[in-house]
Every structure is written in structure tokens, then in C-alpha cells.
Amino acid sequence: MIGILSHLGFEMKEGPLVETDHYNFQALNIPPEHPARDMQDTFYLEGTRLARDAGKAETLLLRTHTSPVQVRVMESQKPPIRILCPGRVFRHEAVDAGHSAVFHQVEGLYIDRKVSMADLKGTLKLFLQGLFGSETQMRFRPSYFPFVEPGAEVDVSCVLCAGKGCSVCKQSGWLELLGAGLVHPYVLKSAGLDPEEWSGFAFGVGVERVAMLKYGIDDIRLFYENDVRFLQQF
């Protein structure tokens, strides 16, 4: 995944696993009352750290996505920006075959003048066909994410049945894979960028989700149970 995006001009950036409320939520247009703040979704840490504003203490947490890396880069680097952010993320999930409290994401961000949905669709088409093959189809469905507007869920044609319909895709021929959209003006402003001058797109995909599709793995827990019989396959 990193290799494909690197060939498309994306530069890899990383950030801390322990984040502040500002970078994980507020700068991404996730206000205090947003459901993503629910204690069941986030691992909060005891103690606080002094924020950049003198005298203001800020809550610490384990990052729930790699999007804080995007904010940090936008604050420190002038556009154009084209980065990919891979890494571990943490969510207070009930662990089952499809969910894990620790997993991995790869996110992409492109900021420049006059960036459009057409740029996002072209990038994702090359990315997904690089992952699953040149015959892979994709479709966009309107969706809501607080840090993008408009937002979309992106589906790919089922990699197991080539879109013909099977039990994995529930006979639909499509698999939900990632979220994407144009960067919300609030996020640009939070990072010190003028949304009248700059625009951009962002997307994020779960690494385990891709691996499960590519290799026909039906339980995410297998990645973390250290069963040598499973691991030796790779």
C-alpha cells in the first residue's frame, strides 16, 4: 500500500501514538458532543499535558486514527502537500471476528489549489487497482465524516467473486473498503490554511481489512494471536 502511494507521489509521514484532544478531535472538526468522543470508542489516559496555550491543560488519549498526523503536517509544511500516514490506531471495541481494539490504517492527504473530487477518484482508482488488479471497479456512496465535506464511502468490486455475487459480499458484488472526501474548510482553518486559497482530499483504509480480502482471512483476531501455523503462511 505504501509502495503504490509512493509511486503516486505521496511522501510517508508518521506521528505519536499518544495524542492530545486537540489533534485527535478538535482540529478535525469533532466537537465535544460528537459520538466519536464516547468513552466506549476512545482509550483516554490518566493525567494531562500542558497545551500550546499557556495554562490550558489537555486530555491525553491513544489516537483513534492517523488523521492527527495530517493536521501536524499541515501546520508545519506549506502546500502543496501530498502525504500518506500509516500506523497503529486504538479504539475501545468489543473484540470479535471483524473488530480489534488495536489495528492499522493508511491515510492519504493531498492539499493544493483547486483540488476536486475528480482528483480523489483518479487517485483512488489507481490505488485500488494497484492493490486488487486492473479489473477492479469502484463506486462512491455519499457518507458523513466530520473532517471532510462532501464525504463518501468507497466500495470495490468483490475481489473473491469478481463482482458476480457471493456470501462474502452478500450477493451484492461490492465490498465496503474505505472512507474519503474533500477536506473540510474548518480543518484547513484549524491548521492555519486559507480555505479560499487551498483545497484538498483525504482518505483512509484499514490495513487488516485489505489483508483479509486479499488472502481470504475471515477473522481479524488471527493477526494478533501469534499462532505460528497462521503466521508461517506469510
C-alpha angles and dihedrals in degrees: 000000000000090000094054094048091045089057088053090057101264116143119214118243130177135193143185122299091216108064140178126247089249097060098035097045123356099050088049094057094257105138124203094265095052115119090236086071092063112127089232090065102041135055105223119195127223115251131029139246128223109257126220089269105081112248096013116117119207133203119248124218143162105265114259094202138005092250092104086070088060092053093049091051093047089052094050105034131056118232143289088079125174112170141153121210117201124178154104121302133186133217132171094243132157100247115237139135092297103031136059132180088225123040142139135257138189115205129185130205131186121182123180140115117302097001110171142183087264089064090050094049093048092050094047092047091057091043096050095042088050089054102041106018139277094282093061115122126201137196135194123225121189112253141159127250118159094227098053135052119217097023130192143188111225121214128192128207107266109275092206100053099020090241096306095115131264141167093273094057091035090243091296097109090227136095124200107233117159148000125238146156147140114303111263114247089234090060091051091050092048089056093049097257124132108238089204089064104029134046134168151163134243135191138177135199134183113242095209090050091057093045091050091053096044095048102031095246113162102188125054091201090072089073092061106035095079094226104168092208089061096041095049090065088073 
